[in-house]
Amino acid sequence: MQLYQRWTANWRSSLKWKLVSVFAAIILCNSVVIGLFVNKEVTTVIERDEVRLSGLVLKQANLNLGRYLQEYERFLMTLGTSQEMTTWTNLSINKKVESLVPYSILQKDQLQPFANVHPEIVSISHYNINENQTFFSPEWAQRIGYSMRNEPWFGEIPVVGNISYHVEESHSYMDSRLNPITIPVVSLIKRFGFKGATYVKIDIRPDLLQSILNEMHLGDNGTGLIVDSSGTIVAHPNKDLFLSPLNQAMTERIQDSAEGAFVLDDTKEIVIYDPVANTDWKSVIILQYDEIAQSIFKIRNVMLATTIICLLLSVALIVFASFSITRRLTKMKQSMKQTGLGKFNVPVPVEGQDEITHLAQSYNTMLEDLQDQIKRLAESKLAEQQSVLFSLQSQIDAHFLYNTLEIINSMASQIQHRDIEEITISLAHMFRYIANNKQAGITINDEVGHLRRYLHIIRIRYRGQFTYNLEMNESCRDAECLKVILQPLAENALKHGLETTGQSIDLSISIRNVEDRHVEVIISDNGKGFDEERLHSLTGELQRKNFQSSNFQRIGLLNIQYRLSTLYTSAEAGLTIGNNSSGGAYVQIVFPYIKSDQQQ
């Protein structure tokens, strides 16, 4: 009793088991009712009446096919034993030219008359093992170079015995314009003479075989066909299915016995088969179940009506069960619609104690969290807007700076102060280059232009105290390059040299292409160089692997190394520093040679 009460309580609190129980009862009811009628009525009538009718239809088909093939067999026997055939065979040994006379008589007296009354004949061919070969066709020509010896079945024809049958898409013919053509044919081959030295082959179209089957009036959907021992279709109403394989399941059933009948469970087709005499073929008739089984239509209608009634009852039961179970889901759906309209203060009513109850509670909790998040987001947006306004207020208007530089340039021009004009123009170009946020398309040529403008300003400023020499391979001009990496290095050399010591400085810049793989930039000076402690410290910093952009606030050696290591994965890419043997310091930059898309 306690076990039953515990099970009942679990069932009431679980939506899953309620649905399983209801739908299981519905399916079980339908299956029992339908199964009783199908097993008792349909199976009995099908197996008793339709198989018997199928056997009668099949006997008629095989009778007609046998009569048709016997006519060809008699013709071949008459042809093979004729005097003209014997003479042609004997002359084929070493008098092939003389053999044309008996063959012409054979063609006139036997081949031509037989072909006239059998329009399905494609050709009649003779072949002697001494390579004498003849060909007769009412319509087609034989392909040049054709030899019966090259046929795949040539070695399989027995010396004595019944006619051999082979079906194929023949490529041995040409039309009236001598163009190769493909013809579906059924070949009848038999050997004659001493040790079967002569082969006689008759090629016929498979159409007549099919027409014999169609004469049995198999109904609107019935199909008659012929298959060989491997299940390949020899004749079929649909010519596209010629030589295609029969259904695998059907082929296996047909190969189990010489004759018989069965019903395919999946397609409800009745299949009847029987061997064709003196061949490895079987004639097959496929009849549709609903055309043959007229006697069970009444049972089928009763079964259908019963099924419909059961389905209607099932639908009513499912609707009732669904309504009682999904009532709370409908309420939850309505609350969710309110949430979609922006009303986040409409909770879902909580009823019962099953999975839907837990879902409603979780949804209400989610609404509370969502309201809290919306509040926080609004506060964050307000703070962000205030920050943007503050940032905009603190920014320098770039146009104001450009206009100011232009005013200075105009004033210098009026007093004809050439140095101020050049410095102003160079500074304006430098500012535009730095302020442009578009990184794509920067080349070494652009970066060198920026460097030259800076060096031009420095040379004007310090006059004879500063000189520089810049050499660059032409192949490097269109190589991709990071922005603002050369000018800071030149600035460092001046800062720690000329500006610190007051001594004149000579700067050397070399840019070259290393085997179209890397670009190497070396900037060296003739100053005092790095002291050992500073060199060791900077080298250690440059070799660090965990660079962070927050580690430096201005553009310098570490900044450039960070940008190179971030952009390029090559092990050679990076920055190296050291002292020259003749005095002064050098900085080397290496990065991959990548040709700019704008230049290609």
FIRO-253099 format. One record per residue (C-alpha): x, y, z; residue number from 1; residue in one letter. Coordinates in nm, 3 decimals, padded with zeros to 5 digits. Layout:
BEGIN
c1,c2,c3,seq,type
X,Y,Z,NUM,a
...
// end
This chain:
BEGIN
c1,c2,c3,seq,type
00.000,00.000,00.000,1,m
00.280,00.243,00.088,2,q
00.464,00.151,-00.230,3,l
00.153,00.228,-00.434,4,y
00.100,00.561,-00.260,5,q
00.465,00.655,-00.314,6,r
00.441,00.565,-00.683,7,w
00.117,00.766,-00.719,8,t
00.277,01.069,-00.556,9,a
00.576,01.050,-00.791,10,n
00.347,01.020,-01.092,11,w
00.143,01.325,-00.991,12,r
00.455,01.538,-00.943,13,s
00.617,01.440,-01.275,14,s
00.492,01.586,-01.604,15,l
00.711,01.343,-01.796,16,k
00.544,01.030,-01.658,17,w
00.199,01.177,-01.711,18,k
00.268,01.229,-02.081,19,l
00.429,00.887,-02.115,20,v
00.132,00.715,-01.953,21,s
-00.129,00.892,-02.165,22,v
00.041,00.847,-02.501,23,f
00.142,00.489,-02.423,24,a
-00.223,00.402,-02.356,25,a
-00.332,00.567,-02.683,26,i
-00.068,00.391,-02.894,27,i
-00.137,00.057,-02.729,28,l
-00.512,00.084,-02.797,29,c
-00.461,00.167,-03.166,30,n
-00.202,-00.106,-03.216,31,s
-00.422,-00.376,-03.066,32,v
-00.730,-00.283,-03.270,33,v
-00.546,-00.246,-03.603,34,i
-00.331,-00.554,-03.546,35,g
-00.630,-00.782,-03.487,36,l
-00.795,-00.690,-03.817,37,f
-00.477,-00.697,-04.025,38,v
-00.363,-01.040,-03.901,39,n
-00.700,-01.208,-03.921,40,k
-00.836,-01.085,-04.252,41,e
-00.570,-00.938,-04.482,42,v
-00.298,-01.202,-04.449,43,t
-00.533,-01.497,-04.499,44,t
-00.697,-01.362,-04.815,45,v
-00.369,-01.249,-04.977,46,i
-00.187,-01.580,-04.931,47,e
-00.478,-01.794,-05.053,48,r
-00.622,-01.617,-05.357,49,d
-00.358,-01.392,-05.509,50,e
-00.071,-01.640,-05.520,51,v
-00.287,-01.883,-05.712,52,r
-00.384,-01.616,-05.966,53,l
-00.021,-01.516,-06.005,54,s
00.080,-01.869,-06.100,55,g
-00.169,-01.881,-06.386,56,l
-00.048,-01.549,-06.528,57,v
00.313,-01.662,-06.515,58,l
00.248,-01.988,-06.700,59,k
00.095,-01.796,-06.988,60,q
00.397,-01.565,-07.006,61,a
00.650,-01.848,-07.017,62,n
00.451,-02.035,-07.279,63,l
00.470,-01.740,-07.519,64,n
00.837,-01.675,-07.447,65,l
00.927,-02.040,-07.503,66,g
00.746,-02.047,-07.834,67,r
00.928,-01.733,-07.950,68,y
01.276,-01.859,-07.854,69,l
01.214,-02.205,-08.004,70,q
01.161,-02.040,-08.341,71,e
01.512,-01.892,-08.326,72,y
01.654,-02.223,-08.208,73,e
01.502,-02.404,-08.509,74,r
01.636,-02.139,-08.745,75,f
01.986,-02.171,-08.600,76,l
01.978,-02.550,-08.632,77,m
01.860,-02.523,-08.994,78,t
02.125,-02.263,-09.069,79,l
02.407,-02.457,-08.902,80,g
02.336,-02.783,-09.081,81,t
02.276,-02.637,-09.430,82,s
02.501,-02.733,-09.721,83,q
02.597,-02.369,-09.783,84,e
02.705,-02.334,-09.418,85,m
02.919,-02.648,-09.439,86,t
03.079,-02.528,-09.764,87,t
03.151,-02.181,-09.614,88,w
03.311,-02.346,-09.310,89,t
03.536,-02.572,-09.519,90,n
03.649,-02.289,-09.749,91,l
03.727,-02.067,-09.447,92,s
04.051,-02.260,-09.386,93,i
04.254,-02.133,-09.682,94,n
04.003,-02.013,-09.945,95,k
03.832,-01.720,-09.782,96,k
03.763,-01.548,-10.115,97,v
03.594,-01.858,-10.257,98,e
03.380,-01.879,-09.939,99,s
03.191,-01.566,-10.046,100,l
02.991,-01.764,-10.301,101,v
02.825,-02.009,-10.057,102,p
02.775,-01.728,-09.807,103,y
02.592,-01.514,-10.065,104,s
02.362,-01.810,-10.137,105,i
02.312,-01.858,-09.761,106,l
02.225,-01.490,-09.720,107,q
01.984,-01.488,-10.012,108,k
01.802,-01.813,-09.932,109,d
01.794,-01.809,-09.550,110,q
01.926,-01.496,-09.376,111,l
01.734,-01.237,-09.576,112,q
01.395,-01.417,-09.571,113,p
01.419,-01.485,-09.196,114,f
01.514,-01.124,-09.121,115,a
01.221,-00.997,-09.331,116,n
00.968,-01.167,-09.103,117,v
01.162,-01.084,-08.785,118,h
01.217,-00.704,-08.782,119,p
01.365,-00.727,-08.433,120,e
01.684,-00.881,-08.580,121,i
01.980,-00.644,-08.563,122,v
02.242,-00.866,-08.731,123,s
02.346,-01.224,-08.810,124,i
02.721,-01.295,-08.794,125,s
02.940,-01.595,-08.878,126,h
03.291,-01.647,-08.747,127,y
03.537,-01.928,-08.817,128,n
03.836,-01.991,-08.590,129,i
04.052,-01.943,-08.904,130,n
03.958,-01.570,-08.880,131,e
03.701,-01.583,-09.161,132,n
03.409,-01.358,-09.061,133,q
03.085,-01.242,-09.226,134,t
02.823,-00.992,-09.122,135,f
02.463,-00.936,-09.230,136,f
02.236,-00.657,-09.100,137,s
01.918,-00.515,-09.255,138,p
01.992,-00.168,-09.119,139,e
02.335,-00.121,-08.961,140,w
02.701,-00.156,-09.053,141,a
02.966,-00.335,-08.852,142,q
03.232,-00.135,-08.671,143,r
03.567,-00.136,-08.850,144,i
03.813,-00.374,-08.692,145,g
03.547,-00.573,-08.509,146,y
03.621,-00.940,-08.444,147,s
03.394,-01.185,-08.267,148,m
03.701,-01.333,-08.100,149,r
03.732,-01.013,-07.895,150,n
03.389,-01.051,-07.737,151,e
03.413,-01.119,-07.359,152,p
03.191,-01.427,-07.388,153,w
03.387,-01.585,-07.678,154,f
03.570,-01.844,-07.468,155,g
03.257,-01.936,-07.270,156,e
03.052,-02.076,-07.561,157,i
03.039,-02.460,-07.535,158,p
03.132,-02.674,-07.837,159,v
02.800,-02.856,-07.820,160,v
02.482,-02.789,-07.630,161,g
02.204,-02.534,-07.613,162,n
02.212,-02.181,-07.744,163,i
02.403,-01.933,-07.527,164,s
02.232,-01.604,-07.446,165,y
02.417,-01.280,-07.368,166,h
02.266,-00.936,-07.312,167,v
02.462,-00.613,-07.353,168,e
02.476,-00.257,-07.480,169,e
02.665,-00.333,-07.803,170,s
02.921,-00.085,-07.939,171,h
02.992,-00.293,-08.251,172,s
02.769,-00.101,-08.494,173,y
02.777,00.209,-08.711,174,m
02.494,00.403,-08.870,175,d
02.458,00.494,-09.238,176,s
02.709,00.778,-09.193,177,r
02.959,00.537,-09.035,178,l
02.921,00.701,-08.693,179,n
02.959,00.459,-08.397,180,p
02.632,00.384,-08.220,181,i
02.525,00.187,-07.913,182,t
02.239,-00.063,-07.945,183,i
02.085,-00.277,-07.668,184,p
02.089,-00.635,-07.798,185,v
02.023,-00.992,-07.692,186,v
02.286,-01.217,-07.853,187,s
02.206,-01.583,-07.939,188,l
02.527,-01.778,-08.005,189,i
02.582,-02.140,-08.111,190,k
02.884,-02.331,-08.246,191,r
02.876,-02.570,-08.545,192,f
03.115,-02.785,-08.743,193,g
03.409,-03.000,-08.643,194,f
03.512,-02.909,-08.285,195,k
03.274,-02.614,-08.303,196,g
03.499,-02.423,-08.544,197,a
03.217,-02.193,-08.661,198,t
03.027,-01.946,-08.442,199,y
02.685,-01.818,-08.547,200,v
02.555,-01.511,-08.360,201,k
02.215,-01.346,-08.393,202,i
02.166,-01.006,-08.230,203,d
01.803,-00.912,-08.165,204,i
01.642,-00.616,-07.995,205,r
01.489,-00.697,-07.654,206,p
01.168,-00.511,-07.749,207,d
00.988,-00.825,-07.871,208,l
01.059,-01.007,-07.547,209,l
00.893,-00.723,-07.361,210,q
00.599,-00.706,-07.598,211,s
00.526,-01.074,-07.530,212,i
00.503,-00.999,-07.159,213,l
00.285,-00.693,-07.221,214,n
00.034,-00.901,-07.416,215,e
-00.074,-01.062,-07.089,216,m
-00.260,-00.743,-06.984,217,h
-00.113,-00.708,-06.638,218,l
-00.331,-00.411,-06.546,219,g
-00.251,-00.045,-06.510,220,d
00.035,-00.093,-06.265,221,n
00.147,-00.450,-06.337,222,g
00.497,-00.500,-06.479,223,t
00.643,-00.793,-06.672,224,g
01.019,-00.829,-06.706,225,l
01.296,-01.081,-06.769,226,i
01.610,-01.115,-06.554,227,v
01.918,-01.335,-06.585,228,d
02.073,-01.550,-06.314,229,s
02.259,-01.254,-06.157,230,s
01.945,-01.039,-06.126,231,g
02.024,-00.814,-06.426,232,t
01.718,-00.693,-06.618,233,i
01.710,-00.829,-06.977,234,v
01.372,-00.682,-07.080,235,a
01.160,-00.415,-06.911,236,h
00.880,-00.176,-07.022,237,p
01.107,00.111,-06.919,238,n
01.398,00.090,-07.165,239,k
01.615,00.298,-06.931,240,d
01.621,00.003,-06.690,241,l
01.780,-00.230,-06.949,242,f
02.080,-00.408,-06.791,243,l
02.014,-00.240,-06.454,244,s
02.009,-00.460,-06.140,245,p
01.684,-00.577,-05.992,246,l
01.595,-00.482,-05.636,247,n
01.843,-00.662,-05.407,248,q
01.578,-00.806,-05.177,249,a
01.376,-00.927,-05.477,250,m
01.684,-01.082,-05.643,251,t
01.774,-01.281,-05.331,252,e
01.422,-01.423,-05.306,253,r
01.415,-01.516,-05.677,254,i
01.752,-01.694,-05.659,255,q
01.636,-01.914,-05.371,256,d
01.432,-02.144,-05.596,257,s
01.362,-02.218,-05.965,258,a
01.006,-02.090,-05.947,259,e
00.765,-01.946,-05.695,260,g
00.586,-01.637,-05.570,261,a
00.610,-01.407,-05.271,262,f
00.485,-01.075,-05.137,263,v
00.724,-00.788,-05.058,264,l
00.635,-00.662,-04.713,265,d
00.764,-00.306,-04.759,266,d
00.604,-00.230,-05.099,267,t
00.312,-00.478,-05.080,268,k
00.391,-00.608,-05.431,269,e
00.324,-00.963,-05.548,270,i
00.622,-01.112,-05.731,271,v
00.585,-01.426,-05.947,272,i
00.879,-01.588,-06.125,273,y
00.944,-01.895,-06.339,274,d
01.247,-02.009,-06.548,275,p
01.254,-01.961,-06.925,276,v
01.326,-02.294,-07.096,277,a
01.682,-02.358,-07.226,278,n
01.812,-02.026,-07.080,279,t
01.941,-01.897,-06.748,280,d
01.665,-01.636,-06.753,281,w
01.356,-01.606,-06.540,282,k
01.039,-01.428,-06.634,283,s
00.911,-01.209,-06.353,284,v
00.574,-01.045,-06.306,285,i
00.527,-00.771,-06.044,286,i
00.166,-00.695,-05.959,287,l
00.038,-00.421,-05.734,288,q
-00.133,-00.539,-05.422,289,y
-00.440,-00.315,-05.444,290,d
-00.508,-00.415,-05.808,291,e
-00.494,-00.789,-05.747,292,i
-00.641,-00.809,-05.400,293,a
-00.991,-00.693,-05.496,294,q
-01.135,-00.949,-05.258,295,s
-00.994,-00.774,-04.954,296,i
-01.109,-00.423,-05.033,297,f
-01.411,-00.466,-04.810,298,k
-01.190,-00.574,-04.521,299,i
-00.959,-00.284,-04.592,300,r
-01.247,-00.038,-04.580,301,n
-01.367,-00.180,-04.251,302,v
-01.016,-00.160,-04.111,303,m
-00.977,00.198,-04.237,304,l
-01.306,00.308,-04.082,305,a
-01.209,00.147,-03.752,306,t
-00.872,00.318,-03.763,307,t
-01.030,00.657,-03.829,308,i
-01.266,00.616,-03.536,309,i
-00.977,00.517,-03.312,310,c
-00.773,00.814,-03.430,311,l
-01.060,01.055,-03.366,312,l
-01.101,00.917,-03.015,313,l
-00.727,00.941,-02.967,314,s
-00.722,01.304,-03.081,315,v
-01.001,01.390,-02.840,316,a
-00.818,01.217,-02.556,317,l
-00.487,01.388,-02.644,318,i
-00.653,01.732,-02.661,319,v
-00.815,01.678,-02.324,320,f
-00.494,01.549,-02.168,321,a
-00.286,01.826,-02.321,322,s
-00.525,02.094,-02.199,323,f
-00.518,01.966,-01.844,324,s
-00.139,01.929,-01.842,325,i
-00.035,02.241,-02.032,326,t
-00.270,02.489,-01.863,327,r
00.012,02.624,-01.648,328,r
00.243,02.635,-01.952,329,l
-00.011,02.861,-02.122,330,t
-00.005,03.097,-01.825,331,k
00.375,03.100,-01.838,332,m
00.363,03.178,-02.211,333,k
00.136,03.478,-02.146,334,q
00.375,03.610,-01.881,335,s
00.668,03.568,-02.123,336,m
00.481,03.774,-02.384,337,k
00.448,04.053,-02.129,338,q
00.821,04.031,-02.067,339,t
00.882,04.057,-02.445,340,g
00.681,04.383,-02.440,341,l
00.918,04.525,-02.177,342,g
00.707,04.452,-01.867,343,k
00.965,04.290,-01.644,344,f
00.751,04.319,-01.329,345,n
00.495,04.052,-01.433,346,v
00.598,03.723,-01.265,347,p
00.474,03.376,-01.359,348,v
00.210,03.229,-01.126,349,p
00.358,02.941,-00.927,350,v
00.128,02.637,-00.892,351,e
00.180,02.270,-00.811,352,g
00.504,02.095,-00.727,353,q
00.637,01.934,-01.046,354,d
00.888,02.037,-01.316,355,e
00.669,02.325,-01.439,356,i
00.666,02.468,-01.088,357,t
01.047,02.464,-01.076,358,h
01.057,02.624,-01.422,359,l
00.823,02.906,-01.311,360,a
01.032,02.971,-01.001,361,q
01.352,02.981,-01.207,362,s
01.191,03.219,-01.457,363,y
01.079,03.457,-01.181,364,n
01.431,03.452,-01.038,365,t
01.566,03.530,-01.385,366,m
01.327,03.828,-01.413,367,l
01.456,03.968,-01.085,368,e
01.815,03.930,-01.200,369,d
01.727,04.086,-01.536,370,l
01.575,04.392,-01.368,371,q
01.888,04.429,-01.158,372,d
02.110,04.398,-01.468,373,q
01.904,04.657,-01.656,374,i
01.945,04.898,-01.367,375,k
02.321,04.842,-01.361,376,r
02.343,04.880,-01.737,377,l
02.160,05.212,-01.725,378,a
02.398,05.338,-01.459,379,e
02.695,05.217,-01.664,380,s
02.567,05.390,-01.979,381,k
02.526,05.716,-01.786,382,l
02.881,05.693,-01.654,383,a
03.009,05.615,-02.004,384,e
02.833,05.917,-02.153,385,q
02.980,06.140,-01.885,386,q
03.326,05.998,-01.959,387,s
03.286,06.062,-02.332,388,v
03.179,06.420,-02.272,389,l
03.478,06.476,-02.046,390,f
03.709,06.322,-02.307,391,s
03.568,06.539,-02.584,392,l
03.614,06.849,-02.375,393,q
03.979,06.764,-02.312,394,s
04.075,06.684,-02.672,395,q
04.270,06.925,-02.891,396,i
04.100,07.000,-03.218,397,d
04.330,06.863,-03.491,398,a
04.206,07.120,-03.741,399,h
04.301,07.396,-03.501,400,f
04.660,07.266,-03.494,401,l
04.677,07.233,-03.876,402,y
04.540,07.585,-03.917,403,n
04.791,07.721,-03.663,404,t
05.081,07.555,-03.848,405,l
04.950,07.701,-04.172,406,e
04.941,08.050,-04.014,407,i
05.303,08.006,-03.897,408,i
05.403,07.894,-04.246,409,n
05.234,08.199,-04.401,410,s
05.405,08.434,-04.157,411,m
05.745,08.273,-04.227,412,a
05.680,08.307,-04.600,413,s
05.605,08.678,-04.562,414,q
05.936,08.741,-04.388,415,i
06.107,08.495,-04.624,416,q
06.234,08.275,-04.340,417,h
06.298,07.953,-04.533,418,r
06.394,07.740,-04.231,419,d
06.072,07.815,-04.044,420,i
05.870,07.734,-04.358,421,e
06.042,07.398,-04.402,422,e
06.011,07.307,-04.033,423,i
05.641,07.402,-04.031,424,t
05.563,07.200,-04.344,425,i
05.759,06.896,-04.220,426,s
05.592,06.916,-03.878,427,l
05.245,06.934,-04.036,428,a
05.315,06.626,-04.248,429,h
05.452,06.441,-03.944,430,m
05.145,06.527,-03.739,431,f
04.909,06.410,-04.013,432,r
05.102,06.086,-04.051,433,y
05.093,06.015,-03.677,434,i
04.730,06.125,-03.627,435,a
04.598,05.906,-03.910,436,n
04.451,05.596,-03.741,437,n
04.439,05.387,-04.059,438,k
04.716,05.130,-04.015,439,q
04.643,04.928,-04.334,440,a
04.869,04.994,-04.634,441,g
05.168,05.146,-04.447,442,i
05.491,05.067,-04.635,443,t
05.860,05.123,-04.559,444,i
05.852,05.402,-04.815,445,n
05.584,05.583,-04.606,446,d
05.778,05.526,-04.285,447,e
06.105,05.650,-04.441,448,v
05.924,05.963,-04.563,449,g
05.812,06.030,-04.204,450,h
06.170,05.972,-04.083,451,l
06.318,06.205,-04.345,452,r
06.084,06.489,-04.239,453,r
06.191,06.447,-03.878,454,y
06.562,06.437,-03.969,455,l
06.515,06.745,-04.187,456,h
06.380,06.937,-03.886,457,i
06.670,06.818,-03.668,458,i
06.928,06.914,-03.930,459,r
06.783,07.265,-03.953,460,i
06.777,07.292,-03.576,461,r
07.135,07.178,-03.509,462,y
07.292,07.292,-03.836,463,r
07.642,07.149,-03.870,464,g
07.623,06.942,-03.551,465,q
07.407,06.674,-03.711,466,f
07.451,06.471,-04.029,467,t
07.288,06.151,-04.149,468,y
07.316,05.896,-04.429,469,n
07.017,05.679,-04.536,470,l
07.056,05.381,-04.773,471,e
06.761,05.165,-04.879,472,m
06.721,04.882,-05.129,473,n
06.460,04.966,-05.394,474,e
06.294,04.627,-05.336,475,s
06.209,04.733,-04.979,476,c
06.000,05.035,-05.072,477,r
05.670,04.848,-05.111,478,d
05.717,04.614,-04.814,479,a
05.462,04.634,-04.532,480,e
05.585,04.808,-04.217,481,c
05.461,04.900,-03.871,482,l
05.382,05.266,-03.824,483,k
05.622,05.501,-03.640,484,v
05.906,05.257,-03.560,485,i
06.202,05.432,-03.730,486,l
06.162,05.793,-03.614,487,q
06.158,05.702,-03.238,488,p
06.490,05.516,-03.280,489,l
06.653,05.815,-03.449,490,a
06.509,06.038,-03.177,491,e
06.661,05.812,-02.907,492,n
07.004,05.839,-03.073,493,a
06.984,06.220,-03.073,494,l
06.847,06.238,-02.719,495,k
07.123,06.022,-02.566,496,h
07.392,06.166,-02.793,497,g
07.378,06.522,-02.918,498,l
07.126,06.656,-02.665,499,e
07.308,06.496,-02.369,500,t
07.673,06.545,-02.456,501,t
07.650,06.846,-02.686,502,g
07.888,06.676,-02.929,503,q
07.808,06.649,-03.298,504,s
07.660,06.321,-03.416,505,i
07.654,06.129,-03.742,506,d
07.355,05.895,-03.794,507,l
07.361,05.599,-04.036,508,s
07.039,05.423,-04.148,509,i
07.058,05.105,-04.360,510,s
06.745,04.924,-04.494,511,i
06.790,04.607,-04.697,512,r
06.597,04.304,-04.821,513,n
06.735,03.971,-04.697,514,v
06.655,03.700,-04.959,515,e
06.295,03.823,-04.998,516,d
06.229,03.676,-04.655,517,r
06.305,03.951,-04.408,518,h
06.359,04.326,-04.397,519,v
06.658,04.438,-04.189,520,e
06.688,04.796,-04.059,521,v
07.007,04.907,-03.880,522,i
07.032,05.254,-03.720,523,i
07.375,05.335,-03.578,524,s
07.553,05.647,-03.449,525,d
07.900,05.755,-03.356,526,n
07.811,05.859,-03.001,527,g
07.930,05.720,-02.669,528,k
07.712,05.403,-02.697,529,g
07.542,05.210,-02.417,530,f
07.722,05.155,-02.086,531,d
07.746,04.787,-01.991,532,e
07.488,04.799,-01.713,533,e
07.230,04.981,-01.923,534,r
07.294,04.751,-02.221,535,l
07.247,04.441,-02.008,536,h
06.927,04.578,-01.851,537,s
06.770,04.679,-02.184,538,l
06.865,04.349,-02.351,539,t
06.691,04.159,-02.071,540,g
06.379,04.372,-02.106,541,e
06.368,04.320,-02.483,542,l
06.391,03.940,-02.442,543,q
06.087,03.922,-02.216,544,r
05.796,03.709,-02.345,545,k
05.510,03.858,-02.143,546,n
05.496,04.213,-02.273,547,f
05.192,04.416,-02.172,548,q
05.101,04.748,-02.335,549,s
05.050,04.901,-01.988,550,s
05.421,04.852,-01.911,551,n
05.518,05.162,-02.113,552,f
05.347,05.496,-02.171,553,q
05.552,05.634,-02.462,554,r
05.701,05.511,-02.790,555,i
06.046,05.365,-02.723,556,g
06.247,05.045,-02.758,557,l
06.010,04.834,-02.546,558,l
05.704,04.974,-02.722,559,n
05.847,04.885,-03.065,560,i
05.950,04.535,-02.946,561,q
05.599,04.477,-02.808,562,y
05.438,04.577,-03.137,563,r
05.672,04.358,-03.342,564,l
05.618,04.051,-03.121,565,s
05.241,04.105,-03.123,566,t
05.206,04.136,-03.501,567,l
05.462,03.879,-03.623,568,y
05.499,03.518,-03.513,569,t
05.835,03.468,-03.683,570,s
06.118,03.390,-03.441,571,a
06.353,03.629,-03.623,572,e
06.116,03.927,-03.591,573,a
06.223,04.170,-03.319,574,g
06.461,04.437,-03.204,575,l
06.831,04.401,-03.108,576,t
07.066,04.659,-02.957,577,i
07.440,04.676,-02.906,578,g
07.759,04.882,-02.930,579,n
07.968,04.921,-03.246,580,n
08.330,04.805,-03.230,581,s
08.442,05.147,-03.358,582,s
08.229,05.335,-03.106,583,g
07.869,05.437,-03.082,584,g
07.551,05.229,-03.054,585,a
07.329,05.050,-03.303,586,y
06.970,04.925,-03.310,587,v
06.866,04.644,-03.546,588,q
06.505,04.573,-03.647,589,i
06.408,04.257,-03.837,590,v
06.056,04.170,-03.959,591,f
05.910,03.951,-04.241,592,p
05.917,04.083,-04.597,593,y
05.549,04.112,-04.698,594,i
05.467,04.297,-05.015,595,k
05.193,04.554,-04.971,596,s
04.861,04.474,-05.146,597,d
04.842,04.832,-05.275,598,q
05.166,04.783,-05.466,599,q
05.098,04.440,-05.614,600,q
// end
